[in-house]
Amino acid sequence: MRIAMIGTGYVGLVSGVCFSDFGHDVICVDKNPEKITSLNNGEVPIYEPGLDELMAKNTAAGRLSFTEDLATAVKEADAIFIAVGTPSRRGDGHADLSYVYAAAEEIAGNLSGYTVVVTKSTVPLGTNRKVRQIIRKANPDAEFDVASNPEFLREGAAIDDFMRPDRVVVGAESDDAIEVMNEIYRPLAQRDFPVLVTGLESAEMVKYAANAFLATKITFINEIAALCERTGADVAEVSKGMGMDARIGPKFLQAGPGYGGSCFPKDTSALARIGQDHARPMQIVETVIQVNEAVKRSMVDKLLDLCDENFNGKKVAIFGATFKPDTDDMRDAPSLTIVPALVGAGAKVRICDPQGQKEGEELLPGATWHENPYQAVQGCDLLVVLTEWNEFRGLDLKKVVKKMNTPHLADLRNIYDEKDVKRAGFTALQPVGRQGFRKE
């Protein structure tokens, strides 16, 4: 199949590269000439494990290319995927669809022969029908169908998610469109990965409902964690006990400083607005949003307690600034709430993150960045683990303690065992959903 991928952001680039690895001929289109030049030079603009090797392999094989020329890419395509950004609109939380509609308008004028226009971006219900209207109005004679194909990619594990998905969801209303989509995903269907065909609105809703439910699981266990701290229960043991129930499952039950990233914040916000617009308020989702923000703020109180209720003049080391490990994505990361609170209260913040500095330096002014975690903790009064990068799990904790002024630890991802922390010489530990300790 010949595929045009409009947009080379996270979703577009990963999808385009993986489709080419299926054996399809893929042209990725972007309006940013610098990005296209970099991609043609083999430079990957995002951090995603394994993506650079897969991109190089398929570019060398001639199945993958990058261009600014949308017209040529579209005219040759059997399927055109729209994978542009749909950020939350300022002021009301709605998804900003201007990039999707602009792409549809531009595609319309360049269609040649029967083509399936596929929305890969996360979009509110009814968007695919609007895309169809835009194309039909701009080009009444065009032969095309519209399909919805939401993505379910976890940053840091996106290639594996694409190649071995729990399911592929296709929203389509014509046999021709379904046939094209089945052909595109035939390599997965042949290995018995399920392809679910639904209506357009159902496909759009699956994406929002899935992300909202996962965000709810995270927020629920964070509320349970807060109660565990007051009652003497251990949230890790509680999570394990819950996760053994096949109806619940163990995933997304790890307590921490709240969810962030490119999907959960904007998708829960958009779903809440969709509910309001249709007079069916999503009360659970609205509460999840509120609780998640409160969880992030409550982490600051934990840190304040470890700094004797005063951040002014204290040196604080932050391990991890991205919203999760194995990504350079800073969008809605807990660090964007916690670090400014520290800096604003007079703390001197030193950050170590394997991939976060490029984005983080601009987003977190007033902090300094250090490549080596042992350098980051030098002379610090508090160490805060915000992101559970593997690099931080195997540190020599005794060496960390020796470099600190006051060996206090806020383990907001529960990556360290209390016995190991005590043995290393830390005098205070504040985890999430556990008791911790403090030596007077």
N, C-alpha and C positions, 0 to 999 in steps of 0.2 A: 504494500500500500504506500501511496505517496501522502505524506502528512506535513502540513504547515503548522507550526506552533507559534502563536502570536504572544510574545512576552517571554523574556528569559530571566524572570525572577526565580524564586525558589521552586515553585510548582512547575513552571514552564520548562526550566532547564532540566530538572530531574526527570520530568515526564518525557521530554524530547530525547534525552540521552537514552533512557530506558526503552522507549519505542524503537529507537535505532538499533538497540541491542537485540530486539525481537526480530530484526531483519528488515524492518520498514525503512524507506527513504524519508528522512526527516530534515526539513529546513526550519530552523529557529529564527524568528524575526524579532528585532527590537529597534526602537527609534534612536537609541543611544549609540552614536557612532563609536565612542570610546569603548563601550562594553563589547560591541561586535568585533572591534579590532582585537581586544584582549582575548575574546573567545576564539577567534581565528588563529591567534598565536598560542592557543592551548592553555590560556590562563583562566582558571575558574574563579568567578567573582564572589562565591560564597564558600563557606567551609562545610563540607558534607563528606564524611568518610567514604572513600572509594570512588567518588564522583570524577575526580581528575583522571584516574586510570581508565574508567569506562568511557569517558568522553574522548580521550586520546585514541583508544582502540577503535571506536566507531567512526571517528573522523578519518583515521588512517585507512579504514575499510571503504570510505567513500559513501557511507550511509548517512552521515551527519554533517550538516553545514550551517553556517550562520550568516545572516544578511540583514541589511536595512531595507531591502527591496521587497516590500509586502506584495506588490502587484504580481511580480514574477512568481513568488512562492505560492500565492493563492491560486493563480491560473493553472498551475500544474498539479494541484492537490486533489486527492479523493476525499480527504477530511481535513478540516481546519479547526484547530483547537484554540479557543480564546482562554489565555492563562495570564491575564493582567490583574493588577491589584484591585482589591475591593476593601479599602481601609474604612474604618468607622468614620462617619461624617461628623465633623465638629458640631457640637451643640445638641444633637438629637440621638446619636447612637446608630442611626441607619447606616447600612452599607452604602458607600459611595460607588455608584455604578457608572460614573461618567467615562471611565476608561473602557469598560465593557461595551457601552453603547457607541463610543467613538470607534472602537475596533470593528464592531458590526457594520457601521456606516462605511468604513474604508473597505472592508471585505466585500460588501455588496457590489461596489463598482468594478470589482476585478474578478468576479466569478466567471468560470468558463466550464460548461458542461455540468452534469449532476455532481453535487458536492454536499457533504454533511458538515454543517457548522456546529461544533461541539463546544459547549460552555464547560470549561474545566475550573474556572474561578468559582469561589464560593459565593453564591448569589441568592437573594431572597426569592420567595415563591412568586412566580409570575414573570420572572426575568427572562426566561427562555422564550416565552411567548412574545415578550416585548422585542427581543432580539429578532425573532421571526418577522414581526411587523416592520421593524426598521429596515431589514434587508429587502422585504417585499416592496416597501414604499420606494426605496432608493433604486431598486432594479426589478420592476414588475415581471420581466421575462426570465428571471433567474430560475434555474432548476436546482432546488436545494431542499434539504430538510434540516431541522434543528434538533439537537440532542443535548441532554444533560449528562455529564460524567464527572461527578464530584470526586475530589481526591481525598485520600485518607493516609497521608504521609506524615510520619513522625520525624521531626528534625533530628538528625543524628542516626536515624535508621531508615532513611527514606528509600534507598535502593532496595533493601531487603523487603520493605513494605510494598514496593511496586512490583517486585519480581515474585513475591510470595504473599499475596494479599489475603486477608480474611474473606474478602469479597470484592467484586467489581460491580458498581452500580451504574446502570445505563438507563436513562430516561429517554424514551423515544416513542413515536406514535405512527410510524410507517414501517412496513416490512423492509423497504429499501434501506432505511436508516439503520434498522436493527441488523440487517445483513452486513452492512459496512462495519458497524461497531463490533459485531461478532468476528469479522475477519481481522480487525485490528487486534483484538484480544484473543485470537485463536491460540497463540503460544501458551497462554495461561489456561484456557479451557482444556487444552489437550493434556495438561498436567492436573486436571480435576480441581482447579481453583474455581469457585463458583462465580458465575456472572448473572446478576439479578437484573432483569429487565422490568422497568416500571413506567408509569406515566411521568410526564415532565415535572409536575408539582411534587409528586412523591419522591423523586430523586433529589429535588432541591431540599425537601424536608428531611430526608435521611441524614444529610450532612449536618444540618443544624441540630437535629435531635441527638445524633451520636455525640457530637462535641459537647452539647449542653449536659448530657448524661455523664460523660467522663469528668467534666468540670464539677458536676454535683458530687461525684464520688470523692474527688480530691477535697472539696470543701467540707463534705460530711466528716471525713476522717480527721481533718484539721479541727473541727469543732469537738469531736470525740477526744482528740489529743489535749485540748485545753481542759476538758473535764478530767482526763486522766491525771493531769498535773495536780489537780485539786484533791483527788481521791486516792492517790497512791497506785493507780493502775499503770501499766506500761503499754503505750499505744502500739509498740511493735508486736507485743504478744496478742493484743486485741485484734490488730490487723491480720495477723496470721490466722487467728481463730476464725475471723470473719471470712477470709479468703478461701479457707478450706471448704466452705459451703459452695457447691457447684453453681448455685443460683446467683451467687455474688461474684466469686472469682477474686484472685489476689491482685490483679492489676489496678493501678491508680488508687491504691490504698496506703501510700507512703506519706506520712505526715511531713509537713515542711512549712516554709514561709509563704505559701500561697502560689497559685498558678500564674503563669505569664505566657509569653510567646506570641506567635503570629495568628493563632487560630482561636483559642478559647476566649480571650477577652473580647475580641471583635464579634465572634459568632454568638456568644451569649448575649451581648448587647444588641446585636441585630435581631435575634430571635425574640428578645423582650419587646423590641419596637414593633416587630411583625404582629405579635400578640395584641399589643395596644391598638395597632391600626385596624385589627379585625375584631375588636371588642371582646377578645378572649385573652385576658392578661395571663402571662406565664409567671405565676406567682412564685413557683419554686425557683425558676431561673433568675428572677429579679432578686430573690433573697440570696441566691448563690453569689451573684455579683457583689452585693453589699457585704456579705460575710467575708468574701475573699479579700476585699479591700481592707476590712477590719483586721483580718489575720496578718496582712503585711504590716499594718501599723502596730499591731501588738508585739511584733518582733522587736521593734525599737524599745519597748518597755523592758523586754528581757535584757537587752544590751545595757540599758540605763542602770538596771539593777546590778549588773556586773561591774559597772563603772562608778559605784557609790553615788548614784543619782546625779552625776555631773560629767558630761562629755568634754567640757571645756579643757583644752590643753592635753587631753588624752590621745595617745597614739593607738589607732585601731587598724588591725590587718584584716582584710576581706579576702577570703579564698573563694573565688568564683563570682563573676558578675553577669554572665549570660543566664538566660532563664532556665536552661537545662544544660547538661554536659553534651559534648560532641557537636556543638553548633557555635556559630559566632553571633547568633541572633540575640539582640538585647531588648526586643520589643516587649514592653510591659513586664520586664523582669523585676523580681522583688528588690534587686539592688537599686532600681530607679526610685523606690520609695525610701529604702533604708539608708543608703549612702548620703543623699541630700540632707536627711534628718541629722545625721552625724556631723557632716560638714557645717551645716547651719548652726549647730549647737557648739561649735568650736573645736571639734575633734580633728586630728590630723589623720587622714585616711590613706592607707597604703593597700593597693589592690593587686592581686595576682590572679590572672585568668589565662589559660592557654590560648584562647582565641578571641577574647572579648575586647582587647585594647583598641583595635582599629575603630570600632564603633563607639566604644565606651568612653574614650578620652573626651569626645565632644559632649556626650550625654551626661557625664559625671564630672563637671568642672570642680576643681578644688582638691581632687584626689591625685595621688601619684601612683604610677604603675610600675610593677616589678616583675621580671620574667621568672625569677627564682623565688619559691615560697619561703625559703630560709632567709633570704634578703628582706622579704616583705614583712616578716615578723620581728625584725631587728628593733629592739628597744620598745616594743609595743606593750600596752597595758591590757589589750584584749584581742583575741583571735576569733573571727566570725567565719564559719563555714556556710556559705550561701548556695553554692552549686557543687554537686557531688561528682566532680571530675575524678577519674581514677588516679590521676597524679597526686591527689591529696590523700587518698586512702592509705597509701603505703609509706607515708613520711615517717622519719625517725622522730617520734614525739619528744623524746628526751632532748634531742638537739634543738627542737622548736622551743621547748621550755627554757633552755639555757640562753637563748637569744632574746627572750622576752623580758621586759621590765617587771610586769606583773602577769604571771601565767594563768590568765583567766580564759576560758573557752566557751563560746556559744556555738554549739554544734546544731545548727538549724536544719541539718539533713540526717542527723543520727547515724553518721558514718563511722563513729568511733565507739568502742566498747568502754564502758565506765571504768572497768578494772585497768585497762591499758592507759587511760587518761590519768588515773590516780598514780599508777606505777611510774609514769613519765615525770610526775612532779607538778602537774597542774593543781592549783589551789582552789579552783572553782570551775564547775561545769554546769552549763544550762542547755540541756537538749530540748527537743519538742515532744511533749506527751510522755515524758519520763521525769523522775524526781531530780536528778542531778545532785550536786553537792557543793558546799562552800566551807572551806576551813577558815575558822576565825583566828 
